[in-house]
Amino acid sequence: MNYKHLHYFMQVAQSGGVMRASEQLHLTPQTISGQIQLLEEALGSALFAKSGRGLVLTDTGRLVLGYAEEIFSLGAEIKEAVRDHPKKARMLEFRVGVADAVPKTIAYRLIEPATQLPEPVRIVCREWKLESLLAELALHRLDLVISDAPIPSTVSVHAFSHRLGASGVSFFGTPALLKHCIGEFPRCLDGTPMLMPCEDSALGQRLRAWLQARSLHPRIVGEFDDSALAKEFGRHGAGIFVGPTVLSNTIEKQFNVKTLGATPEVVDEFFAISVERRIKHPCVVAITQSAREALFAQTVKKPRARPKVLK
């Protein structure tokens, strides 16, 4: 592969067109177009498609752009490494994907131990849908995916789900809103405005099943993929929202809310998904150890079934 062609392609993709790229590279548009055509022939696939007067990346183009950005980022890093050698060691790059259903505070608490390693670490964090992150993991563009669910059976990816821990959930609301919650928990949820996780999320499904089993019918005023956005609505009094019980004190302080009640019966689980069956990456080792020994040290136990009374 001619990396000069790859560089021209990246400039066109990032600048939004051949004309702008030609100005930046001080080359004629015809030269750049010809070089990109040679790259397409080498790869055996089109990288751009026409859209009106402009160009848009094809699916292959988006894939190649990701690799190109990594290649030239490493090229820039080589210069820094040579300049600073032997004054400092090369930074360990850790590329982690976080499923959008994972609460931001949990994601931070899980990833933070990776920054405490003896060697310097550079973290590249991506947030996306779980299926998209697993596709990136399969292409080895991510070292780890943090999720609230194991690998779905519908996704064909050669990877392994490592359970980090679990937490029951608590229900939070502003003091003004909680004044209108009548009765004891959880009966007070009936008819109360509530901000729910989306129905296709693991937590959303468990929460709905729990409410249905107790014949509770809160007034659902919003559904959210992003738990952080639900909390923002909640802090302004839009409705009751849920969060992991292990973070209840943090949530109360951060969003100026109070806990209405909690249940260990709705479990919010968290997983580290990697291509390694036996975890070796030092950052992943730090994350899994800290999660199991600190954040989720007290394993959530399911409530025991009541003994049957013989008549």
C-alpha positions as CSV (number, residue, x, y, z in Angstrom):
1,M,0.0,0.0,0.0
2,N,1.2,3.5,-0.8
3,Y,0.8,5.5,2.4
4,K,1.0,8.8,0.5
5,H,-2.3,7.8,-1.2
6,L,-3.7,6.9,2.2
7,H,-2.7,10.3,3.5
8,Y,-4.4,12.1,0.5
9,F,-7.6,10.1,1.2
10,M,-7.6,11.0,4.9
11,Q,-7.2,14.7,4.0
12,V,-10.1,14.6,1.6
13,A,-12.3,12.8,4.1
14,Q,-11.5,15.1,7.0
15,S,-11.6,18.4,5.0
16,G,-14.9,17.5,3.3
17,G,-13.8,17.6,-0.3
18,V,-11.1,17.4,-2.9
19,M,-10.9,21.2,-3.4
20,R,-10.2,21.9,0.2
21,A,-7.8,19.1,0.5
22,S,-5.9,20.4,-2.6
23,E,-5.5,23.8,-0.9
24,Q,-4.1,22.1,2.3
25,L,-1.8,19.8,0.5
26,H,-0.8,22.4,-2.2
27,L,-1.6,19.9,-5.0
28,T,-4.0,20.1,-7.9
29,P,-7.4,18.4,-7.5
30,Q,-6.7,16.2,-10.5
31,T,-3.6,14.9,-8.7
32,I,-5.4,14.1,-5.5
33,S,-8.4,12.4,-7.4
34,G,-5.9,10.3,-9.4
35,Q,-4.1,9.2,-6.2
36,I,-7.3,8.2,-4.4
37,Q,-8.4,6.3,-7.5
38,L,-5.2,4.3,-7.3
39,L,-5.8,3.6,-3.6
40,E,-9.4,2.4,-4.4
41,E,-7.9,0.1,-7.1
42,A,-5.4,-1.3,-4.6
43,L,-8.1,-2.0,-2.0
44,G,-10.7,-3.2,-4.6
45,S,-13.5,-1.0,-3.3
46,A,-14.8,2.5,-3.6
47,L,-14.1,4.9,-0.8
48,F,-16.3,7.8,-1.8
49,A,-19.7,8.1,-3.4
50,K,-21.1,11.3,-5.0
51,S,-23.8,13.2,-3.1
52,G,-25.0,16.2,-5.1
53,R,-21.9,18.2,-5.8
54,G,-20.0,16.7,-2.9
55,L,-18.6,13.4,-1.8
56,V,-19.6,11.1,1.1
57,L,-17.7,8.2,2.5
58,T,-18.9,4.7,1.7
59,D,-19.0,2.0,4.4
60,T,-15.6,0.9,3.2
61,G,-14.4,4.5,3.3
62,R,-15.4,4.9,6.9
63,L,-13.6,1.7,7.8
64,V,-10.5,2.8,6.0
65,L,-10.6,6.3,7.6
66,G,-10.5,4.8,11.1
67,Y,-7.4,2.8,10.2
68,A,-5.8,5.8,8.5
69,E,-6.3,8.0,11.5
70,E,-4.7,5.4,13.7
71,I,-1.8,4.9,11.4
72,F,-0.9,8.6,11.1
73,S,-1.5,9.1,14.8
74,L,1.1,6.4,15.5
75,G,3.4,8.2,13.0
76,A,3.2,11.4,15.0
77,E,3.8,9.4,18.1
78,I,7.0,7.9,16.6
79,K,8.5,11.5,16.3
80,E,7.7,12.3,19.9
81,A,9.1,8.9,21.1
82,V,12.4,9.4,19.3
83,R,12.6,13.0,20.5
84,D,12.1,12.1,24.1
85,H,14.0,8.7,24.1
86,P,15.3,7.6,26.5
87,K,13.8,10.3,28.8
88,K,10.4,8.6,29.1
89,A,8.8,5.3,28.1
90,R,6.2,5.0,25.4
91,M,2.7,5.4,26.7
92,L,0.5,2.4,26.9
93,E,-2.7,3.1,24.8
94,F,-5.9,1.7,26.1
95,R,-8.9,1.8,23.8
96,V,-12.1,1.2,25.7
97,G,-15.8,1.3,24.5
98,V,-18.6,2.1,26.9
99,A,-22.2,1.0,26.0
100,D,-24.5,4.0,26.1
101,A,-26.7,2.3,28.7
102,V,-23.9,2.3,31.3
103,P,-24.2,5.2,33.8
104,K,-21.4,7.7,33.3
105,T,-20.4,7.6,37.0
106,I,-20.1,3.8,36.9
107,A,-18.0,4.0,33.7
108,Y,-15.6,6.4,35.3
109,R,-15.3,4.4,38.5
110,L,-14.6,1.3,36.4
111,I,-12.0,2.9,34.1
112,E,-10.3,5.1,36.6
113,P,-8.0,2.3,38.0
114,A,-6.4,1.9,34.6
115,T,-5.0,5.4,35.0
116,Q,-3.2,4.4,38.2
117,L,-0.8,1.9,36.6
118,P,3.0,2.4,37.1
119,E,3.5,3.0,33.4
120,P,1.9,6.0,31.7
121,V,-1.5,5.2,30.0
122,R,-3.3,7.1,27.3
123,I,-7.0,6.3,27.3
124,V,-9.1,6.4,24.2
125,C,-12.8,6.1,25.2
126,R,-15.7,5.6,22.8
127,E,-19.4,5.5,23.7
128,W,-21.8,3.8,21.3
129,K,-24.5,1.1,21.0
130,L,-23.3,-2.3,22.3
131,E,-23.6,-4.0,18.9
132,S,-21.4,-1.3,17.2
133,L,-18.8,-1.5,19.9
134,L,-18.6,-5.3,19.6
135,A,-18.0,-4.8,15.9
136,E,-15.1,-2.5,16.7
137,L,-13.8,-5.0,19.2
138,A,-13.9,-7.8,16.6
139,L,-11.7,-5.6,14.4
140,H,-9.2,-5.2,17.3
141,R,-9.9,-1.4,17.3
142,L,-10.9,-1.7,20.9
143,D,-9.2,-3.5,23.8
144,L,-12.3,-3.7,26.0
145,V,-16.0,-3.0,25.9
146,I,-17.9,-2.2,29.2
147,S,-21.5,-3.1,29.1
148,D,-24.6,-3.6,31.2
149,A,-25.2,-7.0,29.5
150,P,-23.1,-9.9,28.2
151,I,-22.6,-10.5,24.5
152,P,-26.1,-10.9,22.9
153,S,-26.8,-14.3,21.4
154,T,-27.7,-12.5,18.2
155,V,-24.2,-11.1,17.7
156,S,-21.6,-13.3,16.2
157,V,-18.4,-12.1,17.8
158,H,-15.5,-14.2,19.0
159,A,-15.1,-12.5,22.4
160,F,-15.7,-13.3,26.1
161,S,-17.9,-11.6,28.7
162,H,-16.3,-11.2,32.1
163,R,-18.8,-10.3,34.9
164,L,-17.5,-7.3,36.9
165,G,-20.3,-7.2,39.5
166,A,-23.9,-6.1,40.1
167,S,-25.9,-3.6,42.1
168,G,-29.5,-3.3,43.2
169,V,-31.2,-0.1,42.0
170,S,-32.4,2.9,44.0
171,F,-35.2,5.4,43.0
172,F,-34.3,9.1,43.2
173,G,-36.2,12.4,43.0
174,T,-36.1,16.0,44.0
175,P,-37.3,16.8,47.5
176,A,-40.3,18.7,46.0
177,L,-41.3,15.7,43.9
178,L,-41.0,13.2,46.7
179,K,-43.5,15.2,48.8
180,H,-46.2,14.1,46.3
181,C,-45.2,10.4,46.6
182,I,-48.0,9.0,48.7
183,G,-47.6,5.9,50.8
184,E,-44.7,3.5,51.5
185,F,-42.2,2.4,49.0
186,P,-42.7,0.8,46.5
187,R,-46.5,1.4,46.5
188,C,-45.8,5.1,46.3
189,L,-44.5,4.6,42.7
190,D,-48.0,4.0,41.5
191,G,-49.1,7.0,39.4
192,T,-45.8,8.9,40.0
193,P,-44.1,10.5,37.0
194,M,-41.1,8.4,36.1
195,L,-38.1,8.5,33.8
196,M,-37.4,5.0,32.5
197,P,-34.5,3.3,30.8
198,C,-35.4,2.3,27.3
199,E,-37.3,-0.9,26.9
200,D,-34.6,-2.6,24.8
201,S,-32.0,-2.1,27.6
202,A,-31.3,-4.9,30.1
203,L,-32.1,-2.7,33.0
204,G,-35.3,-1.4,31.3
205,Q,-36.6,-4.9,30.8
206,R,-35.8,-5.9,34.5
207,L,-37.4,-2.8,35.9
208,R,-40.6,-3.2,33.8
209,A,-40.9,-6.8,34.9
210,W,-40.5,-5.8,38.5
211,L,-43.2,-3.1,38.3
212,Q,-45.6,-5.4,36.5
213,A,-45.1,-8.2,39.1
214,R,-46.2,-5.8,41.8
215,S,-49.0,-4.2,39.8
216,L,-47.3,-0.8,39.9
217,H,-48.1,1.6,37.2
218,P,-46.0,4.8,37.3
219,R,-46.7,7.5,34.8
220,I,-43.8,7.2,32.4
221,V,-43.0,10.7,31.2
222,G,-39.7,9.8,29.4
223,E,-37.6,6.9,28.2
224,F,-33.8,7.3,27.8
225,D,-30.9,5.5,26.2
226,D,-28.5,7.8,28.1
227,S,-28.8,7.4,31.9
228,A,-27.0,10.7,32.3
229,L,-29.7,12.6,30.4
230,A,-32.4,10.9,32.5
231,K,-30.6,12.1,35.6
232,E,-30.5,15.7,34.2
233,F,-34.2,15.6,33.7
234,G,-34.6,14.1,37.1
235,R,-32.6,16.8,38.9
236,H,-35.0,19.4,37.5
237,G,-38.0,17.5,38.9
238,A,-39.3,15.9,35.7
239,G,-39.8,12.5,37.3
240,I,-38.4,9.7,39.5
241,F,-35.3,8.1,38.0
242,V,-33.2,5.0,38.9
243,G,-29.5,4.5,39.5
244,P,-27.2,1.8,41.0
245,T,-27.5,1.6,44.8
246,V,-23.7,1.4,45.1
247,L,-23.6,5.0,43.9
248,S,-26.6,6.3,45.9
249,N,-24.6,8.8,48.0
250,T,-22.8,10.1,44.9
251,I,-26.0,10.5,42.9
252,E,-27.7,12.4,45.8
253,K,-24.8,14.8,46.1
254,Q,-24.2,15.2,42.4
255,F,-27.8,15.8,41.3
256,N,-29.2,17.3,44.6
257,V,-31.8,14.6,44.9
258,K,-33.0,12.2,47.7
259,T,-33.6,8.5,47.7
260,L,-37.2,7.4,47.6
261,G,-36.4,3.7,48.1
262,A,-34.3,0.8,46.9
263,T,-34.7,-2.8,45.8
264,P,-32.1,-5.6,45.4
265,E,-34.6,-7.4,43.2
266,V,-33.8,-5.3,40.2
267,V,-30.2,-6.0,39.5
268,D,-28.0,-3.7,37.3
269,E,-25.1,-5.9,36.0
270,F,-21.9,-4.8,34.4
271,F,-19.5,-6.7,32.2
272,A,-16.1,-6.4,30.7
273,I,-16.1,-7.9,27.2
274,S,-12.7,-8.7,25.6
275,V,-11.2,-10.9,22.9
276,E,-9.2,-12.5,25.7
277,R,-10.5,-15.5,27.5
278,R,-7.8,-15.1,30.1
279,I,-7.4,-11.4,30.8
280,K,-3.8,-10.2,30.3
281,H,-4.0,-6.5,29.3
282,P,-2.7,-4.6,32.3
283,C,-5.5,-2.0,32.1
284,V,-8.2,-4.6,31.9
285,V,-6.6,-6.5,34.8
286,A,-6.7,-3.3,36.9
287,I,-10.4,-2.7,36.0
288,T,-11.6,-6.2,36.8
289,Q,-9.7,-6.4,40.1
290,S,-10.9,-3.0,41.3
291,A,-14.5,-3.7,40.3
292,R,-14.7,-7.0,42.1
293,E,-12.6,-6.0,45.1
294,A,-13.9,-2.5,45.7
295,L,-16.8,-1.1,43.7
296,F,-18.9,-4.3,43.7
297,A,-17.2,-6.0,46.7
298,Q,-20.6,-6.8,48.3
299,T,-22.3,-9.2,45.9
300,V,-26.0,-8.5,45.4
301,K,-28.0,-11.4,46.8
302,K,-31.4,-12.2,45.5
303,P,-34.1,-12.2,48.2
304,R,-34.9,-15.6,49.6
305,A,-38.3,-17.0,48.7
306,R,-40.8,-17.0,51.6
307,P,-41.4,-20.5,53.0
308,K,-44.7,-22.0,52.1
309,V,-47.2,-22.3,55.0
310,L,-48.8,-25.7,55.2
311,K,-52.5,-25.6,56.0
